[in-house]
Amino acid sequence: MFQLFGNALGQVVVISVLVGAGLPALFAFGVRALALGSGGAAEVDHRPGRPALTVVAYLCFALVLAVIAAGITIIVSSGLGYHVSFDNVIPTFAKK
């Protein structure tokens, strides 16, 4: 019984650390990459922009939005009597 409780607690801790700290950190990294991609502190030293960092920033933002959309989808589908399966890469809905 305690092993099951410990396993469930471990899963909750891992997901909460990834979502609770990982997503804001990824978003902050995207903001930083976007600033550096446009030239950084342009008011001070007029460095040229780095377009590759702008692409990295948009990829970070897209990943954050995808995780948020997946979370909302799981919550809404549960309320409608479905469950989301991630057996394949693409999430699928199945009746409970």
Contacts in CASP RR format, 6 or more apart in sequence:
PFRMAT RR
TARGET T0000
AUTHOR 0000-0000-0000
METHOD contacts of the structure
MODEL  1
MFQLFGNALGQVVVISVLVGAGLPALFAFGVRALALGSGGAAEVDHRPGR
PALTVVAYLCFALVLAVIAAGITIIVSSGLGYHVSFDNVIPTFAKK
19 67 0 8 1.000
23 64 0 8 1.000
23 67 0 8 1.000
23 68 0 8 1.000
26 60 0 8 1.000
26 63 0 8 1.000
26 64 0 8 1.000
27 60 0 8 1.000
27 61 0 8 1.000
27 64 0 8 1.000
29 60 0 8 1.000
30 56 0 8 1.000
30 57 0 8 1.000
30 60 0 8 1.000
30 61 0 8 1.000
31 57 0 8 1.000
33 53 0 8 1.000
33 54 0 8 1.000
33 56 0 8 1.000
33 57 0 8 1.000
33 60 0 8 1.000
34 53 0 8 1.000
34 54 0 8 1.000
34 57 0 8 1.000
34 58 0 8 1.000
36 49 0 8 1.000
36 50 0 8 1.000
36 53 0 8 1.000
37 49 0 8 1.000
37 50 0 8 1.000
37 51 0 8 1.000
37 52 0 8 1.000
37 53 0 8 1.000
37 54 0 8 1.000
37 57 0 8 1.000
38 49 0 8 1.000
38 54 0 8 1.000
39 47 0 8 1.000
39 48 0 8 1.000
39 49 0 8 1.000
39 50 0 8 1.000
40 47 0 8 1.000
40 49 0 8 1.000
41 47 0 8 1.000
70 84 0 8 1.000
70 91 0 8 1.000
73 84 0 8 1.000
73 91 0 8 1.000
74 84 0 8 1.000
77 83 0 8 1.000
77 84 0 8 1.000
77 93 0 8 1.000
81 95 0 8 1.000
81 96 0 8 1.000
82 93 0 8 1.000
82 94 0 8 1.000
82 95 0 8 1.000
82 96 0 8 1.000
83 93 0 8 1.000
83 94 0 8 1.000
83 96 0 8 1.000
84 91 0 8 1.000
84 92 0 8 1.000
84 93 0 8 1.000
85 91 0 8 1.000
85 92 0 8 1.000
85 93 0 8 1.000
85 94 0 8 1.000
END
